[in-house]
């Protein structure tokens, strides 16, 4: 399984962790295998563009964290990612 679908392993592990945290996964092994085969990603996957944008703001000490659709400023304020991207486009 891992040799054949090695490119999907990271996302499959993340999907299983997300499902367990949300409380709907009764069969983690089955979910892992199906996720590897299908290439399905977890819901909270950040694409490369958003990650690069976040990292540039973090280096400038504007934000300190990102989670569940929000970025957190150095002042501790939670701002939606979309709103923050409008305020600080790169």
C-alpha positions in Angstrom: 0.0 0.0 0.0 2.6 2.5 1.0 4.9 1.7 -1.9 2.1 2.0 -4.4 0.6 5.2 -3.0 3.5 6.7 -1.1 2.7 10.2 -2.3 -0.6 10.1 -0.4 0.6 8.8 3.0 1.1 12.2 4.7 -2.4 13.4 3.7 -3.9 10.0 4.7 -2.3 10.2 8.2 -3.5 13.8 8.6 -7.0 12.8 7.5 -7.1 9.9 10.1 -5.9 12.3 12.8 -8.6 14.8 11.9 -11.3 12.2 11.8 -10.3 10.9 15.2 -10.2 14.4 16.7 -13.7 15.1 15.2 -14.9 11.8 16.7 -16.4 10.2 13.6 -13.7 7.6 12.8 -14.5 4.0 14.0 -12.0 2.3 11.8 -8.7 4.3 11.5 -6.9 1.6 9.5 -9.7 1.4 6.9 -9.8 5.2 6.6 -6.0 5.3 6.2 -6.1 2.6 3.4 -9.0 4.3 1.6 -7.4 7.7 1.9 -4.1 6.4 0.5 -5.9 4.8 -2.5 -8.1 7.8 -3.3 -5.6 10.5 -2.4 -8.3 12.3 -0.3 -6.9 15.1 1.8 -8.0 16.3 5.2 -10.4 19.3 5.3 -8.0 21.6 6.9 -5.2 21.3 4.3 -3.3 24.5 3.6 -2.2 25.0 0.0 1.3 26.1 -0.9 0.3 29.7 -1.7 -1.4 30.3 1.6 1.5 28.7 3.4 4.0 30.9 1.7 1.9 34.0 2.4 1.6 33.0 6.1 5.4 32.4 6.4 6.2 35.8 4.9 3.9 37.5 7.5 5.4 35.4 10.3 8.9 36.4 9.3 7.7 40.1 9.4 6.3 39.4 12.9 2.7 40.3 11.9 1.2 36.8 12.7 2.3 34.0 15.0 -0.1 31.1 14.2 -2.7 29.8 11.8 -5.5 27.4 12.6 -9.0 26.5 11.4 -9.4 29.4 9.0 -7.9 32.0 11.3 -4.5 33.6 11.7 -3.4 35.0 15.1 -1.6 38.3 15.3 1.2 39.0 17.7 -1.4 40.9 19.8 -3.4 37.7 20.2 -6.2 38.8 17.9 -7.9 36.1 15.7 -8.5 37.3 12.2 -10.1 35.2 9.3 -7.5 34.2 6.7 -9.5 35.9 3.9 -9.7 39.2 5.8 -6.0 39.1 6.7 -5.1 38.4 3.0 -7.1 41.5 2.0 -5.2 43.6 4.6 -1.8 42.1 3.7 -1.6 40.9 0.1 1.8 39.8 -1.1 
